Amino acid sequence: MRASRLFAVVMILVGTAGCSDDGSGDVAPKRWAQSVCTALAPWRTEIADLTTKAQQQLQTAKTAVQTKTNIVDLLAGAESASEKARAGVDGAGIPQVAGGDKIAAQFTASLSKARDAYGNAKRTVSALPTIDSKAFYSSVTSAFVTLKEEYEQSAIDPAHVGQKDLQKAFGEVPECR
């Protein structure tokens, strides 16, 4: 029962989931979109892989201690992957469109918030005592509710970045499909 409940909570992570310029100048919209999507692809893959691994481990975990270890590892991996993606997007430079600096900052901030959401959840779960397994599992569920809320607040949809040139670029470059 506990494992299936945590399995459902971990599933939140699935949906709640390169080429770069030196950042010193403006980048054509297509090149910027390509760089951003190239930075995001490994992140999405890593989140999906971590989630799959955690699901498998949660199915076999027999104690709250094992579950805690698996979840903390998952969250640490997601935090690290999010930071790598943030650095990649930051390295994409600034798109050559009106307000490009603000758009680039939004993407970087979004990934910073996702990274921080995973980090907050990791620290919360790390601090949970495992002596009372019922209380532990309830607290983990609560931590994942908070993670989901924080993660959703970080979301940015490339198709709605505000600039038609960028929207078109995200739709055209193969790395974004």
Helices and strands as residue ranges (DSSP letters): H 2-15, E 26-27, H 29-60, H 64-90, E 94-95, H 100-126, H 133-154, G 158-160, H 164-172, G 174-176
